[in-house]
Amino acid sequence: MTPPPPTLRVRDVHKSYGDRGVLRGIDLELPPGLLAGVVGENGSGKSTLLRILAGRLTADRGSVEHRGGLGYCPQHTVLNPAFTVDQHLRFFQVAYDLPDLRRAHELLEILRFSGHRRHRVTTLSGGTRQKLNLTLALMHDPPLLLLDEPYQGFDWDTYESFWDLAASLRARGRSILVISHIAFDTDRFDQVWRLDGGRLGRSTARPVAAGS
């Protein structure tokens, strides 16, 4: 049987800031149903790579192709401090043209902050803001998820809930790329790349069939 086309295909992506080459020829593919990670030291270019993959930053050269929509969760939240959680959900419901907020409310329960729906962002802790940031990236159920340190500030129970959520999304055929500087989480991924010197080195990870 012919395998499905990749959800994300990246070819020879380069990015420099002045004389500093941050990305020096990035190649990767994500098939449907893969939970993958990119790890590397702070300053290695991980967030730059993810911004290029999400279309928020232009590469100097190379190509990025993705099939269908995507969800992007940046490392730093981009929220309106005057809005409540519910107001953010309604705003993004319109932006995504969603018929209802059932999936968003499910994510509030999974990430353990449904009790904050009427709270303004200014009153939320950093970890709870990140939960909202992640919810906004996932609520339209895109086929491709690009997540930059998505669990920063989470307590342990919510951190474990995040990985359960990621596994359930993978089982439904979603492709997930998580950026992290924490290398001890690599056993949770199907595939891991290490970003070093502007290049991706492939790390050993357990092989998983797409959609499994």
Wavefront OBJ file of the C-alpha trace (Angstrom):
o trace
v 0.000 0.000 0.000
v 1.318 3.463 -0.911
v 2.149 5.442 2.243
v 0.287 8.732 2.725
v 2.147 11.909 1.759
v 3.948 13.719 4.583
v 2.051 16.356 6.505
v 5.232 18.460 6.599
v 8.167 18.438 4.192
v 11.201 20.698 4.716
v 14.058 20.951 2.237
v 17.412 22.748 2.596
v 16.209 25.582 4.839
v 18.806 28.225 5.657
v 18.535 31.284 7.906
v 21.175 33.806 8.975
v 21.126 36.909 11.123
v 23.867 39.103 9.768
v 27.018 37.001 9.601
v 25.639 34.368 11.961
v 24.269 31.291 10.231
v 21.523 29.934 12.495
v 20.097 27.247 10.189
v 22.452 25.654 7.657
v 20.401 23.315 5.529
v 17.463 21.785 7.433
v 15.722 18.734 5.965
v 12.904 16.820 7.656
v 9.599 15.129 6.979
v 6.666 14.357 9.244
v 4.247 11.653 8.114
v 0.716 11.538 9.542
v 0.544 10.099 13.050
v 4.087 10.950 14.172
v 5.106 12.597 17.453
v 8.530 14.109 16.824
v 10.874 16.370 18.724
v 13.708 18.760 18.043
v 16.051 19.257 20.979
v 18.997 21.583 21.336
v 20.706 24.099 23.549
v 19.217 27.543 24.137
v 20.223 29.761 21.241
v 20.672 26.864 18.822
v 17.914 28.130 16.500
v 15.001 25.913 17.551
v 12.451 28.729 17.807
v 13.724 30.246 14.547
v 13.139 26.915 12.843
v 9.626 26.584 14.214
v 8.705 30.139 13.193
v 9.837 29.364 9.648
v 7.839 26.128 9.603
v 4.761 28.034 10.821
v 5.169 30.737 8.173
v 5.918 33.453 10.726
v 9.464 34.005 9.461
v 10.925 33.817 5.952
v 13.868 31.507 5.319
v 16.833 32.824 3.330
v 16.459 29.807 1.074
v 14.858 26.384 1.030
v 11.245 25.206 1.004
v 8.545 24.323 3.544
v 5.412 22.459 2.472
v 2.558 21.352 4.690
v -0.669 19.617 3.785
v -3.767 21.106 5.369
v -3.953 23.539 8.258
v -1.610 23.846 11.189
v -1.626 24.830 14.841
v 1.268 26.893 16.165
v 2.049 27.352 19.849
v 4.981 29.789 20.276
v 7.186 29.743 23.333
v 5.991 33.173 24.440
v 2.237 33.623 24.678
v 0.569 36.173 22.416
v -2.582 36.959 24.376
v -4.662 40.068 25.030
v -4.225 40.861 28.734
v -7.658 42.517 28.907
v -9.539 39.494 27.522
v -10.869 36.615 29.573
v -10.195 33.001 28.644
v -13.717 32.723 27.217
v -13.250 35.859 25.135
v -10.079 34.392 23.620
v -11.947 31.202 22.789
v -14.779 33.078 21.093
v -12.333 35.255 19.137
v -10.483 32.203 17.824
v -13.754 30.398 17.149
v -14.564 33.152 14.644
v -11.007 33.152 13.249
v -11.106 29.387 12.690
v -14.763 29.439 11.539
v -15.737 26.780 14.085
v -19.414 25.898 14.618
v -18.982 25.537 18.384
v -16.454 25.438 21.212
v -16.842 21.811 22.272
v -13.259 20.880 21.422
v -11.917 23.969 23.169
v -13.854 23.125 26.327
v -12.544 19.546 26.194
v -9.007 20.927 26.101
v -9.712 23.145 29.117
v -10.679 20.009 31.040
v -7.681 18.002 29.836
v -5.263 20.811 30.737
v -7.001 21.427 34.071
v -8.025 25.070 33.855
v -11.744 25.023 33.053
v -12.336 26.995 36.256
v -10.519 30.003 34.766
v -12.868 30.650 31.859
v -14.057 34.035 33.177
v -10.622 35.155 34.366
v -8.727 37.879 32.529
v -5.278 37.014 31.238
v -3.671 39.566 33.572
v -4.807 37.477 36.563
v -3.463 34.159 35.249
v -0.174 32.540 36.225
v 2.461 31.933 33.572
v 1.609 28.237 33.447
v -2.118 28.914 33.010
v -1.401 31.412 30.232
v 0.572 28.697 28.506
v -2.383 26.328 28.840
v -4.534 28.903 27.055
v -1.831 29.405 24.428
v -1.810 25.657 23.759
v -5.601 25.422 23.690
v -5.810 28.148 21.039
v -3.324 26.228 18.883
v -5.250 22.939 19.169
v -8.922 23.919 19.293
v -9.472 23.714 15.495
v -7.971 20.182 15.385
v -5.377 20.786 12.644
v -3.462 17.931 10.984
v -0.086 19.523 11.862
v 0.944 20.874 15.275
v 4.079 22.958 15.832
v 4.717 23.405 19.546
v 7.559 25.432 21.089
v 8.193 24.378 24.720
v 4.404 23.880 25.063
v 4.496 22.663 28.677
v 6.608 25.403 30.279
v 5.196 26.387 33.656
v 2.947 23.312 33.920
v 2.622 21.450 37.189
v 3.466 17.767 37.058
v -0.111 16.506 36.639
v -0.787 18.877 33.754
v 2.594 18.012 32.252
v 1.579 14.333 32.208
v -1.834 15.300 30.799
v -0.072 17.102 27.959
v 1.761 13.932 26.939
v -1.449 11.911 27.146
v -3.081 14.495 24.888
v -0.160 14.351 22.447
v -0.422 10.555 22.297
v -4.155 10.717 21.590
v -3.613 13.254 18.793
v -0.939 11.027 17.275
v -3.312 8.052 17.413
v -5.808 10.113 15.397
v -3.239 10.708 12.674
v -2.070 14.171 13.674
v 1.577 15.098 13.083
v 3.193 16.820 16.054
v 6.560 18.551 16.259
v 7.668 19.643 19.730
v 10.646 21.930 20.290
v 12.427 21.418 23.609
v 15.779 21.988 25.250
v 15.036 19.150 27.710
v 16.660 15.984 26.389
v 15.275 13.609 29.027
v 11.840 13.634 27.372
v 13.127 11.972 24.222
v 11.687 8.552 25.093
v 8.201 10.029 24.660
v 8.812 10.756 20.970
v 8.644 8.517 17.924
v 11.488 10.447 16.323
v 13.958 12.997 17.673
v 16.348 15.353 15.934
v 19.098 17.332 17.651
v 19.740 20.835 16.343
v 23.425 21.660 16.646
v 25.555 24.011 14.589
v 22.585 24.911 12.436
v 22.020 21.322 11.302
v 19.674 18.528 12.354
v 21.226 15.285 13.509
v 18.907 12.315 13.740
v 18.697 10.671 17.146
v 17.576 7.136 17.813
v 13.898 6.785 18.653
v 11.355 4.012 18.588
v 9.810 3.394 15.161
v 6.036 3.840 15.109
v 3.756 3.122 12.201
v 1.755 6.113 11.017
v -1.557 6.345 12.795
v -0.631 3.768 15.424
l 1 2 3 4 5 6 7 8 9 10 11 12 13 14 15 16 17 18 19 20 21 22 23 24 25 26 27 28 29 30 31 32 33 34 35 36 37 38 39 40 41 42 43 44 45 46 47 48 49 50 51 52 53 54 55 56 57 58 59 60 61 62 63 64 65 66 67 68 69 70 71 72 73 74 75 76 77 78 79 80 81 82 83 84 85 86 87 88 89 90 91 92 93 94 95 96 97 98 99 100 101 102 103 104 105 106 107 108 109 110 111 112 113 114 115 116 117 118 119 120 121 122 123 124 125 126 127 128 129 130 131 132 133 134 135 136 137 138 139 140 141 142 143 144 145 146 147 148 149 150 151 152 153 154 155 156 157 158 159 160 161 162 163 164 165 166 167 168 169 170 171 172 173 174 175 176 177 178 179 180 181 182 183 184 185 186 187 188 189 190 191 192 193 194 195 196 197 198 199 200 201 202 203 204 205 206 207 208 209 210 211 212
